[in-house]
Amino acid sequence: MSARKRLRQASRKRHHNRQTKSAIRTSMRALLEMESPDEAQGALSDLYSMLDRAAARRVLHPNTAARKKARLARHVEQLSV
């Protein structure tokens, strides 16, 4: 495979990975600013899906995704108390 093709592929993957990580960070910030436990619970399930997908595609390390999910779940749990 030519080096040029590898550069093209790497560029496309880097762009897609950055978009994915950015979307996750934006959703996390939105969830952390929520005050309603019900609203936060709905957003949490969407965020779980995003994190699981990113981990499966190796955009994020699976342990990183698991750690983020645990911290977000703890935050949502504290909202309902």
BASETOR-107744 format. One record per atom (N, C-alpha, C, CB): x, y, z. Coordinates in steps of 0.1 Angstrom, whole numbers, padded with zeros to 4 digits, always signed. Each point is the difference from the previous one (the first is absolute). Glycine has a CB too. Layout:
REM residues N
XYZ
...
END
This chain:
REM residues 81
+0009-0012+0000
-0009+0012+0000
+0009+0012+0000
-0019-0012+0012
+0015+0022-0020
+0009+0012-0001
-0001+0009+0012
-0003-0001-0025
+0013+0008+0027
+0000+0009+0012
-0010+0011-0002
+0024-0004+0004
-0027+0008-0016
-0010+0010-0003
-0014-0005+0005
+0014+0010-0019
-0017-0022+0015
-0013-0006+0004
-0001-0001+0015
+0000-0013-0022
+0011+0009+0029
+0000+0000+0014
-0003+0013+0006
+0016-0019-0001
-0010+0030-0005
-0002+0013+0005
-0015+0004-0001
+0024+0006-0006
-0029-0009-0006
-0015+0003-0002
-0008-0007+0010
+0004+0003-0025
-0002-0016+0027
-0008-0008+0010
+0002+0006+0014
+0002-0021-0015
+0010+0024+0019
+0002+0005+0013
-0007+0013+0002
+0022-0012+0001
-0022+0020-0011
-0006+0013+0001
-0015-0001+0002
+0018+0010-0015
-0024-0019+0007
-0015-0003+0001
-0003-0005+0014
-0002-0005-0025
+0010-0005+0030
-0003-0006+0013
+0002+0010+0011
+0007-0022-0009
+0003+0031+0008
+0003+0010+0010
-0012+0010+0001
+0025-0003-0003
-0030+0007-0009
-0011+0009+0000
-0012-0006+0006
+0009+0010-0021
-0012-0023+0018
-0012-0007+0005
+0001-0002+0015
-0003-0011-0022
+0015+0007+0027
+0003-0002+0014
-0002+0013+0008
+0016-0019-0005
-0011+0030+0000
-0001+0013+0006
-0015+0004+0002
+0023+0007-0009
-0031-0009-0002
-0014+0003+0000
-0007-0008+0011
+0001+0005-0024
+0002-0018+0025
-0006-0009+0009
+0003+0004+0015
+0002-0018-0017
+0011+0021+0019
+0004+0004+0014
-0006+0014+0004
+0022-0013-0003
-0023+0022-0007
-0006+0013+0003
-0015-0002+0003
+0017+0011-0016
-0024-0019+0009
-0014-0003+0002
-0002-0005+0014
-0004-0004-0024
+0013-0006+0028
-0001-0006+0014
+0002+0011+0010
+0008-0022-0009
+0003+0030+0007
+0003+0011+0010
-0012+0010+0001
+0024-0003-0004
-0030+0006-0007
-0011+0010+0000
-0012-0006+0008
+0008+0009-0022
-0011-0022+0019
-0011-0007+0007
+0003-0001+0015
-0006-0012-0021
+0018+0010+0024
+0004-0002+0015
-0002+0014+0007
+0016-0019-0006
-0012+0029-0001
-0002+0014+0007
-0014+0003+0001
+0021+0007-0010
-0029-0010+0000
-0015+0002+0001
-0006-0008+0012
-0001+0005-0025
+0005-0017+0026
-0005-0009+0011
+0004+0005+0014
+0001-0019-0016
+0011+0024+0017
+0005+0005+0013
-0007+0013+0004
+0022-0011-0005
-0027+0018-0005
-0007+0013+0003
-0015-0002+0003
+0017+0011-0014
-0022-0023+0012
-0014-0003+0002
-0004+0000+0015
-0001-0013-0022
-0011+0017+0025
-0004+0000+0014
-0011-0010+0002
+0007+0024+0002
-0014-0027-0012
-0011-0010+0001
+0005-0014-0001
-0016+0017-0010
+0013-0025+0020
+0005-0014+0000
-0006-0008-0012
+0002+0001+0025
-0015+0001-0028
-0006-0007-0011
+0006+0004-0013
-0021-0001+0012
+0023+0013-0014
+0007+0005-0013
+0014-0006-0001
-0014+0022+0001
+0021-0022+0011
+0014-0005+0000
+0000-0015-0003
+0006+0019+0016
-0016-0026-0011
+0000-0014-0002
-0002-0004-0015
-0010-0003+0023
+0002+0011-0030
-0002-0002-0014
+0013+0003-0008
-0024+0005+0003
+0031+0006+0001
+0012+0004-0007
+0011-0010+0003
-0007+0024+0002
+0007-0030+0010
+0010-0010+0004
-0001-0012-0009
-0001+0008+0024
-0011-0013-0027
-0001-0012-0008
+0006+0003-0014
-0020-0008+0013
+0017+0020-0019
+0006+0004-0013
+0015+0001+0001
-0021+0012-0005
+0026-0007+0016
+0014+0001+0001
+0007-0013+0002
-0003+0022+0010
-0004-0032-0003
+0005-0013+0001
+0002-0006-0014
-0011-0003+0023
+0001+0005-0031
+0001-0006-0014
+0012+0006-0008
-0025-0003+0001
+0027+0016+0001
+0011+0007-0007
+0013-0006+0005
-0014+0021-0003
+0015-0022+0016
+0013-0005+0006
+0003-0014-0004
-0003+0015+0019
-0008-0024-0019
+0002-0014-0004
+0004-0001-0014
-0017-0007+0017
+0011+0015-0026
+0003+0000-0014
+0015+0004-0003
-0024+0004-0005
+0028+0007+0012
+0013+0005-0001
+0011-0010+0005
-0009+0023+0003
+0005-0030+0008
+0010-0010+0005
+0000-0012-0010
-0005+0007+0024
-0006-0011-0029
+0000-0012-0009
+0008+0003-0013
-0022-0006+0009
+0022+0019-0013
+0007+0004-0012
+0015+0005+0003
-0022+0006-0011
+0025-0008+0024
+0013+0004+0005
+0004+0015-0002
+0007-0023-0005
-0018+0031+0005
+0003+0015+0000
+0004+0003+0014
-0017+0005-0018
+0011-0011+0028
+0004+0001+0014
+0004-0014+0005
-0015+0020+0004
+0024-0021+0005
+0004-0012+0006
-0012-0005+0008
+0025+0006+0002
-0028-0019-0002
-0012-0005+0007
+0000+0003+0015
-0001-0018-0016
+0012+0018+0022
+0001+0004+0015
-0004+0015+0002
+0017-0018+0004
-0013+0026-0014
-0003+0014+0001
-0015+0002-0001
+0023+0006-0010
-0029-0013+0001
-0014+0001-0002
-0007-0005+0013
+0002-0003-0025
+0002-0008+0031
-0006-0005+0012
+0002+0010+0012
+0005-0024-0008
+0006+0030+0009
+0003+0010+0011
-0010+0012-0002
+0024-0008+0002
-0025+0013-0014
-0009+0011-0002
-0014-0003+0003
+0015+0008-0018
-0020-0021+0014
-0013-0004+0003
-0003-0001+0015
+0000-0013-0022
+0010+0008+0029
-0002-0001+0015
-0001+0013+0006
+0013-0021+0000
-0004+0031-0004
-0001+0013+0006
-0013+0007-0003
+0025+0001-0002
-0029-0002-0010
-0013+0006-0004
-0012-0006+0007
+0010+0005-0023
-0010-0018+0025
-0010-0007+0007
-0001+0005+0015
+0002-0020-0015
+0010+0022+0021
+0001+0005+0013
-0006+0014+0001
+0020-0015+0004
-0017+0023-0014
-0005+0014+0000
-0015+0000-0001
+0021+0008-0011
-0027-0016+0002
-0014-0001-0001
-0007-0005+0012
+0003-0003-0025
+0003-0007+0032
-0005-0005+0012
+0000+0011+0011
+0009-0023-0006
+0000+0031+0006
+0001+0011+0010
-0011+0010-0002
+0025-0003+0003
-0029+0005-0016
-0011+0009-0003
-0013-0004+0006
+0012+0006-0022
-0015-0019+0022
-0012-0005+0005
-0001-0001+0015
-0002-0013-0021
+0013+0015+0028
+0000-0001+0015
-0005+0013+0005
+0019-0016+0000
END
